[in-house]
């Protein structure tokens, strides 16, 4: 008998998603950017100890840099006292100048903001998916909930038929 080929190990690192962003905002464009982190922050992200819910990003037009605000990365429990980090510190996002200019053009419109959508690993590096979002009104949220419920009922009906 032929031996089975060894399978590649699955990426066991988590994908931390901000589900609240899709509830509160209409997301028009998405960008994948890098993020400048400390070692203890990377280990906390691997453990899934991140809260993206209240986070936002801002472009500084003078320096053409993107900064991430209000994202909480909990301190790593096994880090020594000299390796601890502040949980809600500002973090610099890494993108090409062309992308930053494009993002700046999109966010200068009234009501547009940069929202962190997900944090994940790509070849050992932490990446952040940010989206340009405009706020939803309460009636938009209700319509989305009705549509989601209707879709769920349709799926249930289809599964019963099969």
C-alpha positions as CSV (number, residue, x, y, z in Angstrom):
1,X,0.0,0.0,0.0
2,X,1.1,3.5,-0.7
3,X,1.7,5.7,2.3
4,X,-0.5,8.7,2.7
5,X,1.1,12.0,1.9
6,X,1.8,14.1,5.0
7,X,-0.8,16.9,5.1
8,X,0.3,20.5,5.7
9,X,-0.4,21.6,9.2
10,X,-3.4,23.9,9.5
11,X,-3.0,27.5,10.5
12,X,-3.9,27.3,14.1
13,X,-3.6,31.0,14.6
14,X,-7.0,32.7,15.1
15,X,-8.8,35.1,12.8
16,X,-10.2,37.8,15.1
17,X,-13.2,39.4,13.4
18,X,-15.1,42.5,14.2
19,X,-18.7,41.5,13.6
20,X,-20.0,44.7,15.1
21,X,-18.4,46.7,12.3
22,X,-20.7,45.1,9.7
23,X,-23.7,45.8,12.0
24,X,-22.9,49.5,12.5
25,X,-21.4,50.5,9.2
26,X,-21.8,50.1,5.4
27,X,-18.3,48.9,4.4
28,X,-17.4,50.1,0.9
29,X,-13.7,49.3,0.5
30,X,-11.4,46.9,2.2
31,X,-7.6,47.0,2.6
32,X,-5.1,44.6,4.1
33,X,-2.3,46.4,6.0
34,X,0.5,45.4,8.3
35,X,0.8,46.6,11.9
36,X,3.7,47.5,14.1
37,X,3.6,45.4,17.2
38,X,5.7,44.3,20.2
39,X,6.6,40.7,20.8
40,X,4.2,40.3,23.8
41,X,1.4,41.7,21.6
42,X,1.9,39.1,18.9
43,X,1.7,36.4,21.5
44,X,-1.5,37.8,22.9
45,X,-3.0,37.9,19.4
46,X,-2.0,34.3,18.9
47,X,-4.0,33.5,22.1
48,X,-7.0,35.5,20.6
49,X,-6.9,38.2,23.3
50,X,-7.9,41.1,21.1
51,X,-10.9,43.4,21.1
52,X,-11.5,45.2,17.8
53,X,-15.1,46.4,18.6
54,X,-14.4,50.0,19.6
55,X,-11.4,50.5,17.4
56,X,-10.9,53.0,14.5
57,X,-8.0,54.2,12.4
58,X,-7.0,57.6,11.2
59,X,-4.8,58.9,8.5
60,X,-2.4,61.8,9.3
61,X,-2.2,63.8,6.1
62,X,1.0,65.6,7.2
63,X,3.1,62.5,7.6
64,X,1.0,60.2,5.4
65,X,0.8,57.5,8.2
66,X,-2.2,55.5,9.4
67,X,-2.6,55.0,13.2
68,X,-4.9,52.5,14.9
69,X,-6.7,53.7,18.0
70,X,-8.8,52.0,20.8
71,X,-7.9,48.4,19.9
72,X,-7.3,46.5,23.0
73,X,-4.6,43.8,23.0
74,X,-4.5,42.3,26.5
75,X,-1.1,41.9,28.1
76,X,0.5,38.6,27.7
77,X,0.4,36.7,31.0
78,X,3.8,35.0,30.7
79,X,5.8,38.1,29.6
80,X,8.2,39.6,32.1
81,X,7.8,43.0,33.7
82,X,10.1,44.7,31.1
83,X,8.1,43.2,28.2
84,X,4.7,44.4,29.2
85,X,2.8,46.7,26.8
86,X,-0.1,49.2,27.3
87,X,-3.3,47.5,26.2
88,X,-4.9,50.4,24.3
89,X,-1.8,52.2,22.9
90,X,-1.8,53.7,19.4
91,X,-0.3,51.4,16.8
92,X,1.1,52.3,13.4
93,X,-0.3,50.6,10.3
94,X,1.9,49.8,7.4
95,X,0.7,50.4,3.8
96,X,2.2,51.8,0.6
97,X,2.0,55.6,0.0
98,X,-0.3,55.1,-2.9
99,X,-2.8,53.1,-0.8
100,X,-2.6,55.7,2.0
101,X,-3.4,58.5,-0.5
102,X,-6.4,56.4,-1.8
103,X,-7.6,55.8,1.8
104,X,-7.2,59.4,2.7
105,X,-9.3,60.4,-0.4
106,X,-12.1,58.0,0.6
107,X,-12.2,59.1,4.3
108,X,-12.4,62.8,3.7
109,X,-16.0,62.4,2.7
110,X,-18.5,63.3,5.4
111,X,-19.4,60.4,7.7
112,X,-16.7,58.1,6.4
113,X,-14.3,56.4,8.9
114,X,-11.7,53.6,8.9
115,X,-12.9,50.6,10.8
116,X,-10.8,47.5,11.7
117,X,-12.6,44.4,10.3
118,X,-10.3,41.5,11.1
119,X,-6.9,40.6,12.4
120,X,-5.1,37.5,11.2
121,X,-1.7,35.9,10.4
122,X,-0.2,35.6,6.9
123,X,3.1,33.7,6.9
124,X,3.8,34.5,10.5
125,X,3.1,38.2,10.2
126,X,0.1,39.9,11.7
127,X,-2.2,41.6,9.2
128,X,-5.2,43.9,9.8
129,X,-8.1,44.2,7.4
130,X,-9.5,47.7,7.5
131,X,-12.6,49.0,5.7
132,X,-13.9,52.4,4.8
133,X,-17.3,52.6,6.4
134,X,-20.2,55.0,6.7
135,X,-22.6,54.7,9.7
136,X,-25.9,52.9,9.3
137,X,-29.2,54.4,10.5
138,X,-31.3,52.4,12.9
139,X,-33.8,51.5,10.1
140,X,-31.0,50.1,8.0
141,X,-30.0,47.9,10.9
142,X,-33.6,46.7,11.3
143,X,-33.8,45.9,7.5
144,X,-30.6,43.9,7.7
145,X,-31.9,41.9,10.6
146,X,-35.2,41.2,8.8
147,X,-33.3,40.1,5.7
148,X,-31.0,37.8,7.7
149,X,-34.0,36.2,9.5
150,X,-35.8,35.7,6.1
151,X,-32.6,34.1,4.6
152,X,-32.4,31.8,7.7
153,X,-36.0,30.7,7.3
154,X,-35.4,30.0,3.6
155,X,-32.4,27.8,4.4
156,X,-34.4,25.9,7.1
157,X,-37.1,25.3,4.6
158,X,-34.7,24.1,1.9
159,X,-32.9,21.7,4.4
160,X,-36.3,20.1,5.3
161,X,-37.1,19.5,1.7
162,X,-33.9,17.7,1.0
